[in-house]
Amino acid sequence: MNAIVFDHVSKEYGDVLAVDDLSLDISPGSTVALLGPNGAGKSTSINMLLGLLRPTRGAVSVLGRTADEAVAAGWLGAMLQSGQLIPELTVLELVELVRRLYPEPMELSEILKLADLTELVKRKADKLSGGQSQRVRFALAIAGAPRVLLLDEPTAAMDVESRQRFWASMRDYAAGGRTVLFATHYLEEADEFSDRVIVIARGRVVADGTAAEIKAGVGGQAITFSLGEQAAAGLDLLPGVTAVEIAAGIATLRTTDVDATVAALYRGTTLDVRGLRLDGADLEDAFLALTKEP
């Protein structure tokens, strides 16, 4: 049984088609990054997964049940960007309040440890920093020990050290065979911490695979070298070159055939090539290529 299934799901707002015949399935025990630009249908898809919106067509299921049933059973936990913590309550009171709402909650000590909150239990919510508030939201999301965990921009407002501790905790949580789906604008997080990356644009899946597969699928590498005051004419005609960028005397060639491009650069031009460097496409390159407007 899949943890999450979107079966030919569409969502319309009047004349606007926000999600367009979206089909995907996510297996149990995987950590999946959901990427997409603003307006791609990502938030609408998340809200349908949580049962907050109803599809216009198609069906969404979580562990074989409807989204409403999964939420009611405590199988689905979510950490969203919206919503405020009750300011008068301490961290301990907030976690205990939410924990008691679930039929089979996680042990309090484990929640506090995973969310790195043990030292903050007596602090009131209105005295927390932005990053600390995010950690409390994470604690509330896992309080019911959900089998499927949804995170929307989980490390927003966290500093670098806090982000690293958060993802270490996430690895521990997912290691128990739980499914984690997270949306993020930090593409390096998707690259480093996900088993699978799903990119949506214009309401459809435009890429689905490991981060390495998606980067490779974009095609191409970057060849960078010092051009100085030399003329750049003809660089776009070299074999394999798809784009040329010149900035501050540095030339960057995007190419689908790095061997042919480098050979032609040295043998077919009169340029004095210095400081040549080869770089593979990163996830940001792939994301921009996949989501750009046609």
C-alpha positions as MATLAB code, in Angstrom:
seq = 'MNAIVFDHVSKEYGDVLAVDDLSLDISPGSTVALLGPNGAGKSTSINMLLGLLRPTRGAVSVLGRTADEAVAAGWLGAMLQSGQLIPELTVLELVELVRRLYPEPMELSEILKLADLTELVKRKADKLSGGQSQRVRFALAIAGAPRVLLLDEPTAAMDVESRQRFWASMRDYAAGGRTVLFATHYLEEADEFSDRVIVIARGRVVADGTAAEIKAGVGGQAITFSLGEQAAAGLDLLPGVTAVEIAAGIATLRTTDVDATVAALYRGTTLDVRGLRLDGADLEDAFLALTKEP';
ca = [
       0.000    0.000    0.000;
       1.355    3.426   -0.956;
       1.662    6.095    1.703;
       0.345    8.885   -0.550;
      -1.563    8.663   -3.837;
      -2.815   11.404   -6.150;
      -5.003    9.721   -8.769;
      -5.662   12.040  -11.751;
      -6.333   14.963   -9.421;
      -7.415   18.362  -10.733;
      -8.427   21.452   -8.814;
     -10.125   24.464  -10.361;
     -10.816   27.895   -8.911;
     -13.358   29.288  -11.314;
     -11.550   29.584  -14.631;
      -8.130   28.929  -13.049;
      -6.784   25.375  -13.251;
      -4.436   25.200  -10.242;
      -3.744   21.442  -10.410;
      -3.983   19.673  -13.745;
      -4.562   15.902  -13.790;
      -1.863   15.245  -11.165;
      -0.949   11.595  -10.636;
       1.782   10.375   -8.313;
       2.361    7.826   -5.576;
       4.811    7.806   -2.690;
       5.874    4.579   -1.041;
       6.080    4.121    2.742;
       9.372    4.891    4.458;
      10.613    7.411    1.899;
      11.656   11.034    2.316;
      10.417   13.092   -0.616;
      11.042   16.742   -1.509;
       8.226   18.580   -3.281;
       9.516   21.515   -5.328;
       7.729   24.081   -7.408;
       7.698   27.830   -8.052;
       5.016   30.098   -6.633;
       1.734   29.420   -8.389;
       2.755   25.934   -9.514;
      -0.049   24.192   -7.589;
       2.146   23.043   -4.725;
       0.136   24.650   -1.909;
      -3.147   23.510   -3.422;
      -1.834   19.944   -3.605;
      -0.684   20.091    0.029;
      -4.090   21.384    1.153;
      -5.873   18.585   -0.713;
      -3.549   16.054    0.920;
      -4.549   17.455    4.316;
      -8.254   17.374    3.489;
      -8.487   21.168    3.650;
      -9.543   21.328   -0.010;
     -11.553   18.908   -2.133;
     -10.355   17.954   -5.624;
     -12.524   19.053   -8.522;
     -11.727   15.693  -10.114;
      -9.750   12.644   -9.052;
      -8.929   11.305   -5.596;
      -6.252   11.712   -2.909;
      -5.507    8.908   -0.438;
      -3.170    8.403    2.515;
      -2.304    4.798    3.434;
      -5.378    3.631    1.559;
      -7.752    5.987    3.374;
      -9.172    9.390    2.494;
      -7.280   12.408    3.761;
     -10.029   13.113    6.318;
      -9.879    9.554    7.646;
      -6.081    9.594    7.865;
      -6.091   12.863    9.821;
      -8.810   11.598   12.181;
      -6.841    8.400   12.828;
      -3.674   10.353   13.653;
      -1.813    8.874   10.691;
      -1.013   12.235    9.113;
       0.903   15.048   10.808;
       1.677   18.449    9.340;
       3.961   21.378   10.010;
       2.656   24.373    8.065;
       3.865   27.941    7.659;
       0.543   29.454    8.690;
      -0.908   29.495   12.198;
       0.335   30.921   15.490;
       1.318   29.299   18.754;
      -0.780   30.178   21.822;
       1.416   32.911   23.321;
       0.508   32.399   27.004;
       1.456   28.698   27.055;
       4.898   27.273   27.677;
       6.556   24.892   25.256;
       5.758   21.989   27.585;
       2.101   22.991   27.866;
       1.749   23.332   24.082;
       3.282   19.944   23.360;
       1.230   18.212   26.084;
      -1.976   19.881   24.858;
      -1.540   18.630   21.304;
      -0.130   15.270   22.367;
      -3.288   14.463   24.345;
      -5.435   14.888   21.233;
      -4.040   11.703   19.647;
      -5.019    8.104   20.380;
      -1.421    6.817   20.405;
       0.888    9.793   20.964;
       4.662    9.727   20.995;
       6.357    9.794   24.394;
       6.860   13.345   25.610;
      10.591   12.908   26.207;
      11.087   11.598   22.668;
       9.186   14.532   21.151;
      11.276   17.050   23.061;
      14.503   15.282   22.142;
      13.692   15.044   18.427;
      12.640   18.693   18.275;
      15.645   19.816   20.366;
      13.348   21.489   22.910;
      14.440   19.911   26.198;
      16.082   23.140   27.365;
      13.094   25.291   26.371;
      10.186   23.519   28.070;
       9.485   26.358   30.533;
       9.676   29.170   27.993;
       6.419   30.776   26.846;
       5.606   30.779   23.153;
       5.727   34.566   22.861;
       9.340   34.520   24.081;
      10.594   32.161   21.374;
      12.750   33.169   18.426;
      11.620   32.389   14.897;
      13.778   29.279   14.687;
      12.657   28.065   18.121;
       9.009   28.535   17.110;
       9.659   26.367   14.055;
      11.043   23.636   16.302;
       7.892   23.798   18.432;
       5.742   23.471   15.287;
       7.772   20.410   14.368;
       7.172   18.959   17.840;
       3.423   19.503   17.463;
       3.490   17.850   14.032;
       5.091   14.660   15.382;
       3.199   14.590   18.701;
       0.803   11.936   17.445;
       3.601    9.757   16.012;
       2.146   10.086   12.486;
       3.048    7.503    9.897;
       3.050   10.242    7.229;
       4.587   13.623    8.015;
       4.096   16.706    5.841;
       6.445   19.678    6.268;
       5.967   23.019    4.514;
       9.155   25.120    4.532;
      10.236   23.525    7.832;
      13.554   25.376    8.261;
      12.306   28.886    7.498;
      13.719   31.367   10.057;
      16.329   28.847   11.255;
      20.027   29.641   11.200;
      22.506   27.254    9.571;
      23.305   25.346   12.762;
      19.624   24.953   13.649;
      18.855   23.704   10.137;
      21.557   21.049   10.420;
      20.196   19.880   13.803;
      16.674   19.833   12.404;
      17.588   17.565    9.500;
      19.517   15.266   11.821;
      16.291   14.936   13.847;
      14.328   14.345   10.666;
      16.635   11.498    9.703;
      16.007    9.923   13.109;
      12.245   10.294   12.706;
      12.176    8.876    9.172;
      14.460    5.991   10.156;
      11.491    4.311   11.839;
       9.907    3.579    8.455;
       7.805    6.730    8.416;
       7.093    8.709    5.261;
       8.158   12.357    5.071;
       7.039   14.787    2.373;
       8.576   18.244    2.609;
       8.274   21.389    0.539;
      11.216   23.774    0.576;
      12.771   26.702   -1.253;
      16.220   25.649   -0.020;
      17.147   23.459   -2.975;
      20.322   22.246   -1.272;
      18.082   20.634    1.387;
      16.161   18.747   -1.273;
      19.452   17.665   -2.832;
      20.991   16.462    0.420;
      18.124   15.082    2.500;
      15.594   13.518    0.128;
      15.384   10.040   -1.366;
      13.264   11.429   -4.182;
      12.467   14.828   -5.674;
       9.147   15.715   -7.307;
       9.012   18.982   -9.252;
       5.647   20.432  -10.201;
       4.961   23.375  -12.502;
       1.740   24.660  -13.961;
      -0.165   22.092  -11.924;
       1.636   19.050  -13.352;
       4.624   16.868  -12.467;
       7.524   17.958  -14.671;
      10.235   15.810  -13.047;
      10.297   12.867  -10.653;
      13.342   10.934   -9.496;
      16.402   11.165   -7.302;
      18.166   14.516   -7.176;
      21.018   13.007   -9.192;
      18.633   11.749  -11.877;
      16.916   15.118  -12.178;
      20.216   16.964  -12.439;
      21.410   14.540  -15.090;
      18.105   14.800  -16.951;
      18.531   18.519  -17.501;
      21.563   17.680  -19.542;
      24.779   19.518  -19.666;
      27.686   20.758  -17.712;
      29.251   24.151  -17.295;
      32.732   24.969  -18.611;
      34.168   28.074  -16.960;
      37.435   29.813  -17.889;
      39.121   33.202  -17.807;
      38.414   35.109  -21.014;
      39.860   38.462  -20.005;
      39.701   41.034  -22.806;
      39.554   38.419  -25.573;
      36.612   38.423  -27.986;
      33.793   35.974  -27.212;
      32.498   35.757  -30.777;
      31.977   32.195  -31.961;
      31.794   30.538  -28.550;
      28.107   29.815  -29.088;
      28.994   27.877  -32.249;
      31.234   25.358  -30.499;
      29.870   21.784  -30.538;
      27.482   21.005  -27.695;
      27.191   24.599  -26.463;
      23.654   25.615  -25.536;
      24.341   28.927  -23.787;
      27.182   31.391  -23.247;
      27.504   33.724  -20.254;
      30.205   36.381  -19.932;
      30.685   38.254  -16.649;
      33.714   40.183  -15.362;
      36.019   38.547  -17.880;
      34.853   35.014  -16.991;
      33.181   32.882  -19.666;
      30.729   30.120  -18.794;
      29.659   27.698  -21.506;
      26.653   25.428  -20.942;
      27.175   22.275  -22.954;
      25.620   18.877  -23.564;
      28.936   17.385  -24.763;
      31.762   18.568  -22.535;
      34.462   16.532  -24.331;
      33.592   17.943  -27.760;
      33.317   21.484  -26.433;
      36.668   21.414  -24.636;
      38.423   19.852  -27.651;
      37.020   22.512  -29.974;
      37.837   25.264  -27.490;
      41.524   24.352  -27.550;
      41.886   23.166  -31.129;
      39.332   25.225  -33.042;
      39.885   28.676  -31.549;
      42.828   30.995  -31.042;
      41.812   31.843  -27.491;
      44.296   31.712  -24.641;
      42.244   29.560  -22.254;
      43.277   29.869  -18.600;
      41.806   28.500  -15.370;
      39.396   26.091  -17.048;
      36.924   24.393  -14.675;
      34.171   21.852  -15.252;
      31.012   21.855  -13.145;
      27.998   19.579  -13.335;
      24.496   21.017  -13.324;
      23.186   21.537   -9.809;
      19.608   21.162   -8.604;
      18.991   24.894   -8.966;
      19.957   24.715  -12.652;
      17.608   21.768  -13.104;
      14.780   23.477  -11.196;
      15.022   26.645  -13.282;
      15.172   24.692  -16.529;
      12.172   22.543  -15.630;
       9.929   25.292  -14.286;
      10.596   28.169  -16.663;
       7.573   29.383  -18.573;
       7.359   27.979  -22.105;
];
